[in-house]
């Protein structure tokens, strides 16, 4: 077990010994498997139970652990074990840096009740610098921003048919807005790809104007995508919460995005990837369109016309002082120059 888990067990054992006299106190270890906290052959609650017993908590006072893999699942299962078990007080023991998240989850789950809930913190060793501690503030803010209310578990006022209808509607809305967001992104990329064929080579002023118009169109399309994607994400959150709340594991509750690292683009969110690709497309178009034209590119039309008129080596103009050629060729070259006399020379040879 990691240091925070050991500290929580020690604090839970202390709380048990404080409350046990005159009370029936039961301890519930939470957590099973997860890439961020336990990848061993035994569930996390197995190690917690052994540690609690070692610290003096009687085995008969330890409830079967919860098969959960994140804090929302831990809090949900703990709340319903408390609610359905006939207990009158819930004491949640958690790490000091984890207190705000646990308090928020239990507060939302018990919002419509008068349950007595207390949060007890366990001091984390000062030397612990795990990623979960460093990212806790961000996780709390994200949880508050993305929390959605759903039909609670065992709500007798809601039939099973009504519950399934809500779940099905959420899945349909997710698919609908996901498809719309994909269509908008496809339009954004098509517009930028088409711009490569019409924007470059239009002159500095017209090119700048076209780039500004394209930037405005890109911004509108990206804003539309973001709105459609946010609607799809809301539907996904509803699906996730319903699966967790009602213990029906599905894709949403089991989806675990990879930890994001800026130097590893494959770990970025879809929104970040699309934003980066759109920005790169526009930047590439701007560079191609505003890059200065070389002299060689400007001379290509003139050289191409000369090549068209001079169909063979025999029709090439001769210099004025060349030994070969007739007198008419030499006179024409001396008066008009070799380049302007291209057609004259060719016509002369054809008459021969």
N, C-alpha and C positions, 0 to 999 in steps of 0.2 A: 504494500500500500504506500501511497505517497504521503508526505509529511502532513498536508492538510487533513487527510482522512484519519491519520493516527491522532491528530489533535482533536478532531471532532469526537472520536471514540472516547478519548480521555474526558472531554467535557460532558458527553452524554452520560458516562458512568458517574460523574460527580452529581449531575442533576438527578439521576435515578436514586442515588443514595440520600439526596436531600428530600426527595418527595416520597420515597417508599414508606417511611413510617406512617401508618394509619391510612395509606392509600394503595389502591391497586394500580401500579404503574407498569405499563407495557412499552417496550422499546421496539421501534420499527426501523430496521436498516434498509436503506434504499439504494438502488442502482444494480445493474447487472453487467452489461458489456458495452463497450464504446471505444472507438479509436483514440479518444482524447483522455480516457481515464482507466480503462481496463481491457487488455487484450489477452488475458491469461485463460487457462482452461476452466477456471471456476468463476462464477458471478461475483461481482463486487461485494454484495451483501454477505457472501460466504466468509470473506476475510473480515468484514466488520463484525459479524457474529462471533467469530473466534476471538477477536480482540476484546470485545465487550465481556465475554466470558472470562478472559484472562484478567480483566480489570475488576471482576467481582460481581457482574450482573448475572443473576441466575438464568440458566438456559430457558426455563419455563416462562420467564418474563420477556422473552425476545420473540416477537412475531415473525412469521415467514417473510423474507425480504421481497421487495418489489422488483419485477422484471421490467426495469426502465433504463433509459439510456441518456436522458437529459434532465435538466432541472424542472422544466414544465411537467414532464411525466412524473418525476419524483413528487412534486408538490400536489399534482392531481390525485395520484394514488394514495398519498398520505392523507389528503383531505377526505377522501371517500372511505378510507379505512376508519378514520376518526368519526365521520358522520354516521356511518352504518354500524359502528361497533358499540354505540351507546356510551361513549366517553364524554366527560364534561369539560375537559381542558386539553388543549393541544399545545405542546411545547416543541418547537422546531429548533434543533441544534444544527448550526451551520458555521462555516468559516467566517471570520470577521469581514473579509472583502466580498463575501457572497450574500451578506445580510439584506441589502436593498432588493436584490432580485427575488429572494425567497419571500420577503415581506410583501412585495408587489403581487406575486402569484397567489399566495394564500389570501391576501386581501381581496383580490378580484373573485376568487372562487367562493369566498364566504361573504360576499357583499350583501346578500339578501338574508343573512342570518345574524343571530346575536351570539355566535360561537365565541368562546374565550380562547384566544390564540396568543401565544407568547413566543418571541424569537430570542433564542439564547445564542450568543456568539462564542466561538472557540478561537483563541488567539493563534494565528498562523506563525510558525517559526520565522524569525526575522531574515534568515538566509534564503527563504524560499522565493524564487523568482520565476515561477512557471508561467506559461503563456496564458493560462486561465485567469491568473491574477492580473496580468498586464492588460488583458482585454476586457476585464469585467465592466468597466464604465461604459464601454461601447455596447456591450451585450445588454446592459440594463436599459440604455436609451433605445436600442432597437426593439427590445421587448415591449416597452411602453408605447412605442410608435406603431407596432404591428399587431398588438393584441386585438383579438376579435371576440365578441360575445356569441355564444352558441346555445343550443338547447342543452340544459344540464342533464347529467346522468340520472336515470330513474325518475324522470319527471312524469308523473302520472297524468298530467293534463295534456300530454302530447302522445298521440298514438304512434305505433311503430311505422304505420304507413306515412304519417306526416313527417316523421324523422327521415325516412328514406327518400321522400319527395324533396326535402330540403337538401339532403346530401347529393341527390342526383342533379338538382338544379345548379348547385355550386360547381359540380363537375362540368355541366354543360356550359355554364358561364365562363369557366376557365378555358375550355376548348375554344369557345367563340372569340374571346378577346385575345387569346394566344394566336389564333389564325389571323385576326385583324392586324395585330402588331407585326406579324411576319409579312403580311401584304404591304404594310406601310414601309417597312425596312427594304423590301424588294424594290419598291418604287423609288426610294432614296438612292439606292445603288444604281438603278437603271438610269435615273436622271443624271447622276454624276458620270456614269460611263458614256452616255450620249453627249455630254458636254465636251468630252475630249475631242469629238469630231467637229464641233462647231465653234468653240471658243478660241483656240490657238490661231494665230495669224490674222487677227482682225484689227490690228493696230492697237497702240497702247491705250488710248482713251476708250474705245469700244470694248476692248478686252477687260479693262477694269470695271466698266459698267456691267458687263455680263457676269463677271465674278461676284460682284455685289448682289446681283439678282439671284444667282445660284446660291450664295450664302444664305440669303433670306429664305429661299425655298427649302434648303436643307434644314434650317432652323425650324421651320413650320412642320416639316415631315418628322423631324426628330421629336418635337413636342407632342405631335399626334401619337407617335410610337410610344413615348413615355406614358402618356395617358392610358393607352390601350394595355400596355404591359403592367401598369399599376393595377388596373382592374383585374387582370389575370392573376396577379400576385395576391390580391385580396381574396379572390376565390380560392386560391391555393391555401391561404392561411385558414380559411373556413374549413376546408377539407382536412387539413392537418389537425386543427383543434378538435374537430368532431371525431376523428380517428383516435386521438389521445383520450379525449373525454369518455368515449364509450368503449374503449379497449377493443378496437377493431383495426388492427395494424394494416396499413395499406401503403401505397407508394409515397404519399405525401408525408406521413409520419416517419417513414424510414429514409427519406432523402437526406443525405448528409453532404452538403457542398464542401469542396476542398478548401483548406485554409488559404486565403488570398495572400499572394506575395507579388509585389510589383514587378520583380524581375522574372517572374514566371507567368506569362500571359495566359497560359492554359488554366490558371487558377482564378482568373478574373470572372466576375459575374457577366451574364449575357449583356446587360446594359453597358457595362464598361467596355466590353469587346466591340460592340456595335458603335459606340461613341468613338473609340480609337480608330476603327476602320473608316468611318465616315470622315473623320478629321484627316487621316492619311490620304484618302482619295481627293479631298478638296485641296490639300496642300500640294499634292503631286500635280493636279491640274493647274494650280496657280503658278508653280515653278515652270511647267512646260509652256504655259501661255505667255508669261512675262519674261522668259529668258530671251536675251538679245539674239537677233538673227545674224549669222556669220556672212562674210562677203561671198564665200563659196556658194551658200544657199541662194544668195541674191543673183548670182551669175548663171545659175542652172538654166533658166529659160532661154538666155541668149546662146549658151553653148548648145542647147538642145536644138535650136533652129538651124545652127550651122551644120550640125550633124545630119539633120534631115535633108538639107539641100545637097550636101556632099555625099553621094551615095557610094562612092568608091574612091580608092586611092588615085585612080587615073583622073578623077575630076577635081583633085585638090589644086588650089591656085598655085601658080609658080611665082617665085620672087622676080622682081623686075630685072635683075641681072642674071637670071638663070640661063644656062646654055641651051637647054631643051625648050621646046615650044616654038610657036611661030611668031612672027613679028607682031601680029594683032594682040596676042596674049601678053607679050612683053610691054607693048604700048599701054594696054588697059591696066596692067598691074602697076605701072609707073604712075599713071594718072589717078586711078581710083583706089589703089591699095589692094593688097591681097585679099582681105576679108570681104570688101564690097564687090570684088570681082569674082566671087565664087560662082554665081549663076552664069556670068559671061563665059568663064572658062568652061563650065560644064556644057553650055550650049554650043560653044565652038567645037568641042570634041565630038558632040553628037552630030554636028553638020559634017564633020570629016567622015 
